[in-house]
């Protein structure tokens, strides 16, 4: 299971980095065409917006995978043994519930928007927002790994 988690981490980190670099290049192109060529590119703003949505949700999934999310560490650092394990399990179960809600809500959102196309690119908004349930699914997988790690945690 650790190999799968490491593989997911690698893919998501490279994918989010690629999206971020691509967004930066597109924004630079947009500025160049608007202010230097005085003929703004029509597609870049919409494309960057959609890439930002995907980057945010993939980055969120990656963050949960590496347990890099915000935490109140003062409580975690004060606890030891079974109490610390219980806190980790509680947090991971809450995140798992959130991820399952994200999947259900994301599927509803995507299916409601599937027939609506974006004005400039003509892409289905359902496709754009399909990242919501995808991210929820990735977070769910990560949380299953994290819960397993919690259960295997040594109690000092």
Phi, psi and omega in degrees: 000327180296324177297319180296315180297316178296321177296317177298316179302315182296312181299313182293322180293318178292320181294315179293323177296317178299315179297319180295316178296318179297317178298317179299314179298319180293322178293319176299317177299317179299314179296316180300311182292328182284313188262332180267308181276345181057031178216085189298141175294135186274334188264340192295320183297315180292318180297317179297321179299316180291323178294325178296319178300312181295317179298318181297313182288321176292321177296323177296316179299315179300318181298319176293327180295324180264008182056042181260010181289166180299143181210152173267090190286342181298323178288315180299321182287336180279337183272148177223161173063225184296328179294320178294316178299317180298320178297314179300315180297317179300312180297315182294326177291321177297316179296320178298316177298316177301317181295321178294322175295321178299320178297308182297311180295323179293322177295317177299314180299310182297317181291328177289332184259001187299328182273353183261127180259152178288150187293323186264309183278338181072021180271145178296131177295334175299323177292318180301314184271005175294346178294336181297305178291330177298314178297317177301320178295315179297317178297321178300314178300313179300319182292327175297316175298315182295320179295320177298318177298321179299316182292332179270357183300135177287137178262118182275000000 
